[in-house]
């Protein structure tokens, strides 16, 4: 079953400005994570190609689509959308860690079962809804200590929450009377994530733009991810990479 929730999220991580990356829209899960909404144009490097502060954003099967103003020439000539295939830019496993680990919002509730220091903070009102606030820290060691109680699929899904070299995640979660999350805050060392879950309901299919109206920038972003050799890294040939 594919379910969706209307949400707003904010991510603060290492960047030139360290400003939060915000998104507002509808997430769907059950057959991979899908998003249909808007995000800050500057945070995704498209502020010079947007008609306003925000751009429309789609995420379907690990591929991002962003709306842009068509250009008179170049790759974006006559195009209203750019496409970025995440696995081709950062690799399949890294892409799954970024999008696959967060596909089910009830995963945060499941995580509470495997933490050693989960505690109930108290009753609070969040987004106008009565909720119970919990705080916990989940580590890879906690998942290892769970043993056979944690099946292989659940273990894989929970491990996808840990990007890169992160070994533990500190999080706060607010749960309503229907065992649905209302808000979740995660602290992953240099990155902090806040998600507000506003409304749950059946999912609607997300339609991707026509291929004729898309400029694929995956290769450009992949080149930006690849470090170029410095002059001090070359020796013997008398030539240096420029």
Order of alpha helices (4+ residues) and beta strands (2+ residues): beta-beta-beta-beta-beta-beta-alpha-alpha-alpha-beta-beta-alpha-alpha-beta-beta-beta-beta-alpha
